[in-house]
Amino acid sequence: MTFFSYVAPPRWLVEKVENPFHSMVVVGSMGSGKTTWTLSLIARAVEKLLSDGVDDSEILVVHTQGLSMLQTLALLDSASIDFPKVKYLYWFNDDAPSAAGQHGRRSMSAENVAESQFYVVIRHELERKGFRGFLFVAHATQVYHLIDITFRRTAKVKAFKDYPDEPSDLRIVGPMLGKAYLRKLREITRMVYSAKSYEEMVAGLSTAVLKYVGAKKVVRVEKKEIPKGVAYVSNAARGNAQHSHTAEVPAGKCKAPISKREFRELFRRHGLRGDDRNVDRLYEALMRLFGYLPVEEASSSCVTPSVPSAQSAGHKPRNHVTT
């Protein structure tokens, strides 16, 4: 299987393999083109699927920034996705370390443990919602070792967008790429940040060095938009808002069924450890995730706002990709 078929799989893989899962980590500092490169790669994969006869209603593209995987699942619920109809799900977890539970330095926090536990069974969680198809997850990070270890170690593709200047980063990335491809990565970085022309900068932004199943290669992806008609869900508007379907994580106004103090007691009753501040943060995150306000903040009214689906928004979603 080539790298591109790893992203846009042949029809037999979806038909013969139960819920195939592929993933990728994209690494690069701000302005290196991570987001544009990844969305353009997904757009190219979607174009290939459409040309192979896949119906646009069978494809879903999800792009979130600063949301945990658990929060993104709530986002998808709010968008009224018809999961049984979706056969190809592209999930782009942008700026992953900025989200709760996805920072590599907090691997033993309750939030990180919950996120990792969810991720290792993500196929089964989606299957419970009726999804039976191909799942491709891409995680973007500015620093390789700052992304959760579960994301790193399960990704068969590591894509690097700029040269690792820090000695500690070089000790990790260097052995993965080898001297020849480190030199190529350094040249890509120069093209982006010390370009001799606009065309050269665009070429640098469109290029990454990949490690895929042990092999290394340079991959250039020209800037593309997600094709019209394909469902696109995001928590951040990009480009012209009328071409995008954006949704927010449900922010319920209903009083939570449990208080912070009761949650702490329940937490420790099950043998879990953590200081009160971290346990309280987990409580607040979970309550909002499930559409409640913490007891201390809730009003007497109980109204949960609804988020319009892509169909009810009166337009076909489309993404506008920018650097």
N, C-alpha and C positions, 0 to 999 in steps of 0.2 A: 504494500500500500504506500503510495507516494504521500508527501506532505499535504498536497492539496486535496487528495481523496480522503485524507484524515479529517479535513474540515468539511468537505462536500462529499459524503460517502456515496458509493454506488447503491442503487436501489436494492440489490440483493442483501446488503448488510442490514437494512431496515426491515426487510421482509423475513429474513431467516434468523437474525439474532435478536434476542429479547432485550429491548431497551438498551442499545449500545451507548456507552458513555465515553466521550473523548474530552480532553482538557488541555489547556495551554496557559503558561505564565508569560506575561510581557513585561520587560524591565526597561526603564529609562527615566531619566530625570525630566523635570518640567520643560516643556517645549521641544522634546525630542521626537514627538509625533506618535506616541503610544496609542492615543485614542483614535486618531485619524487612520493610522495603519491598521488597527484591529477592526474598526468598523468597516473599512474598505475591504479587508479580507473577508469579513462576513458577507458584505454586499456582493462580492465576487462569487462566493460560495452559493448564495441565494440565486444569483443569475444562472449559475450552472445547473442548479436543481430545477429552476423554471424551464430551462432549455431542454432538460431531460424529461419534461412532462409532468413534473410535480405541480399541483395546483397551488396558487398563492395562499389559499385559505388553510393549507396544511403546514404553513411556515409561520413561526413566531420568533421575533427578535426582541430581546430584553436588554436594555442598557441602563445600569444604575451607577450612581456615584455616591460613595459614602454610606451605603446601606449594607447591612449584613445580609447573608443569604436567607436567614429567617425573616428579616424584614421584607426582603424582596418577594418572598413567597406570599406575604400579606398583601404586597402591592399587586401581585398577579390575581389574588382573590378579589381585590377591589376593582380590577379591570374587567371582571366577568369573562375570563378566558374560557373558551369551550375546549378544555383539554383533550377530550376523546377525539376531537377532530384534528388536533395538531400532531404531525408526524416528524417535524424537524424543529427543535427548540434551540435557539442560539442565545446564550445567557452571558452577557459581558459585565463582569464585576469590576468596574473601573475604580481606580484609587482604593484598592481593597484595604490597605492598612489603616485608612482613615475611618473605617466602619467598626462598630463594636464587635469584638470577638474575632478579629482577623489580623491582629498585630502580633508578629512573631515573638516579640519580647514579653508578651503577656500570655504565653502558652498555657500556664497553669491557672489562669483566672477562670472563674465560673463561666463568664461570657465566652471565652475562647473554647473551653471544653464543650459547651453547648453547641457552638458553631461547628466544631470539628465532628461532633457526634452526628449532627444533622447532615453534614456534607458527605460522610461515608455511607449514608443511606439515602442520599438525595434521589436516586432512581426510584426507590421504593416509596418515598414520600410523594413524588410526582405521580407514581402509578396509582396511589390511593385517590388521586384527583382525576384519574381516568386517562392520564398520559401514557401512551405506549408508542414510543418512537425513539428517534436519535436525539441525544442531548450533547451539545457542545458548550463547554464552559470555559471562558477566558478570564483570567485574573490579571489586572494591571497593577504594578507597583513601581515606585521610584527607586527603591533599594531592594535587592533580591532577598536578603536574609530577614527583612522586616515583614514579609508576608507570611501568613500562617504556614507552618511546616506541612500540614496535611495537603494544602493546595500545591505546594512545591513538589512534594514527593509523589503525588498521583498524576502530575502533568507529564505527558510524554513529549510535549513540545515546550522548550524554553526559548523565547525570542528576546534578543537583546537589541536595544535601540541606541545606546551610547556606551562609550568606553568607561570602565570602572576605575576611577582615579584613586579612590581610597585603597590603601594596601590590603586592608581586611577584605574588601570586596573583590579585589584582584586575586587573592588567594582562593576564593570560592569559584569565581567565574573563569579564571585563567585555565585551570585544569579541564574544565568542561569544554572550552572552545579550542585550546591549543594556540601556539604562537601565531600561526598563519591567519587564523580567523580573528584573533585579537587585533592583528594589524588591520584587517578589513574593518573591524568595528571602530578602530581609532580613526580610520579614514572617513567612515560614515559620520562620526562625531564632528570631525573637522568640517565636513560638507554642511552640516546643520548650523554650527556655531561660528564658523569662520569661512563662510561660503564666498566664492569669487564672483558668483552671479546668482540671480534669483532662481534660475533653472537648476543650478547645482544644489541650492538649498532645498528645493522641492524634491530633487532626486534623493538627498539624504534623508528627508522626512519620510519618504516612501519606502525606505530600505531598512531591513533588519538582518541580523545574523542569527540563524536558528540552529538549535541542537534538537534533532528529532530521531528518537530510537537509536542513539549512538552516532548518527551521521550528522555532519555539519554542512550548512549551505547558506548562501546569501539569497534573500528573497525580497524582491521589489514588488510592491503592490500600488498601482496607480489609484489615486483618490476616486472613490465611487460613493454613490448614495444608495441606501436601501431602496430597492425597486418599489414603485407605487403599487398599492394593493396588498402588500405584505404587512401584517399586523406588527406594529412597533410600539413597545411599552417602555416608558422611561420615567424616572423621577426628576429629571432635569431637562428643561426645554433647551434645544440646540437649534440655532438657525431660525427659520421662519416658523413661528408657532402654529400657523394654520396647516402646516404639513406634518405636524407631529402630534401623536397622542401621548399626553403626559398625565401621570396620576401620582397622587401622594399616598403615603402609607396612612391607612385609616387612623384618624385621631379622634377616638371615641370620647363622648361626654358623659358616659355612664359611669357610675361609681363602681370601683373595683370590688369584687366579692371578698377580698381579703386585705387587711391592713399591712403596713410595713412590719409592725411588731409580730403579727401572726405569721407573716412570711418568713421572718428570721427564725422563729421557733420551728416552723415546718422544715426549713432548710437544714437546721442543725439536728432535728429529729431523725433525718435520713442520713446522718453521718457526714454531711458535707461541711467543708471548712471555708472560712473567709471572714475578713473583718467587716464590721457593721456597714461601713461606707460602701464597700464593694457589693455587699449583699443588697443594700438599699438601691444601688444603681441597677442591679440585675432585676430587682422587683419592678422598678419604674419602667425599664425597657420591656419586660414581659407584659406588664399591664397595658402599655400603649400598643404593643404588638398585637394584642388580642382585642383592641378596640375599647379599652377602658382608660379612665383617668385614675391615678392613684387616689386612695381614699382622702388624703389630705388636700387634694386639689379639686376634687369633683364638686360640681354644683348640684343643686337639688333636682335639676331637670335631667332627663336621660334621652339624649338624641344622638344618634350616630349618623354622621354625614355620609352620603353616598357619593361615589365617584363615577362619572359617566363612562360607559364602555366605548371602545373604538367605533362600534356600530352606531351607538346613539349619538356620537359626536357629530354625525352628519358629513363625514369626509373619510377618505381613505388615508391611513397614516403613512407618513413618509419622514425619513430622517434627513437632516441637512448636516453633513459632516464638516467640521472645521478643525483646524490644528489647535 
